[in-house]
Amino acid sequence: MENLNLNKQKLYALIIAGVALIALFLPWATVSYKGFGAGGGSVNGLKGWGLLALLGVAAVAVASFMEDKTKEYAGNMKMVAMGGFGAMILAAVITFLRLSSAKGKGGDLDFGGMVKVSAGMGLFLCAIAGVLGLLWVMGIVKMPQKPSSPAPPKS
């Protein structure tokens, strides 16, 4: 990783954005229904509001490779990276709110309790990655420092 000449803050932000990108391919919503040949399906994050999270991943990547890669985020690029992680959070929250409104009585998918809509693992993973990335870029979450080893005894 030292050959990349990439600052650790930018490297870990890219790793977190990569986790969010993987989360886009995982199920964001699962639908199951009873009767008429019980079954169900799932929808990944590359549809609907998940595209906003994809734009957030792209924003973090752009912010990481613009300007000097060997220094931490600064100025506008820090704002772009924070906005990218914020977009991931916003996409997950909006999708979760839309799913929870579909669960309630009289919602979009209420057929007398025969249809069950639930949030998928990708939705939660994208939200966690967005929050962790935002806290990381803001400097609230930091990597633990390695304890310095004592000097060898002189003989």
N, C-alpha and C positions, 0 to 999 in steps of 0.2 A: 504494500500500500504506500510505502514511502516513495516508490517510483512514480506515482501519480502526481506528486507535488501538490496535493490537495490538502487544504487546511482541515483539521479534524472536525471542526464545527460543520463545514460544508460536506465532508464525507459522511458523517452520521446523519445529516439532514437528507442527503441523497438516499441513504439506506432506508430511512423512515419513509421517504416518498416511494421507494421501491416496494415496501410492504403495503403501502396504500394502493399502489398499482396492481399488486397481486390480489388485494382485497376486491378490486373492481371485477375480477373474473370469478370470484366466489359468489354464492347466492346472497342477494340482498333482501329478497322476499321469497317466502315459500307459501304455496297455496295448497291446501288439501281439502277434499270434499268427500262427503259421505253419499252413499246411494249411487245408483246408475253406474256400477263398476267403479268402486272406490279407487281413488288415485290422487294425483296432484301434480304439482310442477314447481319450478323455481325460476326466478328472474335474476340475472346478474346485474352488476352495477354499471354496465355499459349502456344502459337505457335510462331514459328519464333524467332525474337530477344527478345521477352518477356521472354524467358528462361534465358537470361542474367540478367534481372531484378529479376527473381526468385533466381538466384545465389547471387545477391546483398542482397536480404532479408536474405538469409541464412548466408551470411558473417556478417551482422550486428548482427544477433542472436548469432553467434559463438563468435564474439568479445565482446558481452555484458555479456556472461556467463563464459568466460575464465578469469583467474586471479582473482583479488579481486573484488567482485561485489559491495562492499561498497565504492569504490573509482571511480573517473572519469576515462575516457579512458586515457591511457598513452602509449607512445612508439609504439610498433608494433600493439597493439590492436586498438589504435587510427587510425593508418594507414589502418588496415583491415576494420574498420567501415567506414572510409572515402572512401575507395575503393568500399565498398558495395553500398554506396549511389551514388558514381560516376557511378557504373555499371547500376543503375536504370536510371540515367540521360542519359547515353550513349544508352541504349536500347530504350528509348523513342525518342531520337533525331534520331537515325538510322531508326526507324520505321516511324517517321514523314517524314523524307526525302524520304524514299521509297514510301510512300503514295503520297507525292507531285509530285514525278516523274511519278507516274501512272496517275495523273490527266492531265498532259500536253498533247499536241498534239503529237501523235506518241508514247505515253507511253505504258506500258504493257497492260493497260485496256482501251485504246481509241478505241471505236467502233462508231465513228461518233456522239459523244455526247449522246449516248443512255445509257451509263453506268457512274454512278457518284460514285466516291470513296471519302470518307471523314474520318477524324480522329474521333475516338470515345472518350467518356468521360474518360474511363479508361486510355487512353494514356496520356491525360493532367494531370489526377490525379497522375499518377505514376511519371511524370516529376516534378510536384510541390512537391511531397513527397521527391523525390530525392534531389532537390535543398534545400528544407527546412531542411532535415536531414543533408546534407553536411554542411550547414551554422551553424546548431546547434552543430555538433561535433567539428567543427573548432572553435567555441566559438564566432562567429560573432553575432548570434542571441542568446539572453539570456532571461531567464524568468524574469519578473519584480519582484522586491523585495517587500515584504509586508511592508507598512509603520509601523514603530514601534509606538505602542500606548503610549501616555504619562503616566507617573506614576500617580497612583491615589492620590488625594490630602490628605494630612495628617491632621487629626483633633486634 
